[in-house]
């Protein structure tokens, strides 16, 4: 067990990377509070953890809404039963496709609201709790390899993930005196339900052709799996990463290395 009796909360845990992380954290001994705006997906994740003998609860959460996020952190602490929060994984996020001149104001605002405001709120209330419990704890923020390399027609998404990486590094300076570690994860293209939906909507009838083009971006020649990123999150959340502070861990199949 790498997270024995740790109390964790994971947003966006109803599918994809968040779901894989919740399942893995629970198998490694954590008590997991699953958060998602998708009630069906979130309940399914929590149910699977419980069926496997783990501890989990689901809290429907809109990460852009402060009362929701504050209540989520409070429920995670209550459910954990130890009066503390050990791990906050701010994973929830959305994307959109478009160059800056193709991206409307509403679309831009929605991506920034979920990906930046949502991470800010998760960090804010997690830090408040961790300070109140006497310090200690780990915060993980979901950035992206796009924060370090250009990618066509992803203006809003790139801006949001660059902001998350910068926020993470700045937060670590403030949080270090309290024994709180803050790190970001920078995945490449991961084959999640979001990517499947994007391919169907953007390339009807040509999904496999588009998928092959995406594969070629990675030096590995393959898309990542949610479990690849979950393993990185587990490392950063564990005591093994005690000397890892303010980092951006790249899990991208060589995407950024190939751009160097």
Secondary structure as UniProt FT lines:
FT   TURN            4..5
FT   STRAND          7..11
FT   TURN            12..14
FT   HELIX           16..27
FT   TURN            28..29
FT   STRAND          31..36
FT   HELIX           39..51
FT   TURN            52..53
FT   STRAND          55..60
FT   TURN            63..64
FT   HELIX           66..80
FT   STRAND          87..90
FT   HELIX           100..102
FT   HELIX           105..112
FT   HELIX           113..117
FT   HELIX           118..132
FT   TURN            133..134
FT   STRAND          137..142
FT   HELIX           145..147
FT   TURN            152..153
FT   HELIX           155..175
FT   HELIX           176..178
FT   STRAND          180..187
FT   HELIX           193..202
FT   TURN            204..205
FT   HELIX           207..217
FT   TURN            219..220
FT   HELIX           226..237
FT   HELIX           239..241
FT   TURN            242..243
FT   STRAND          248..251
FT   TURN            253..254
FT   HELIX           255..259
//
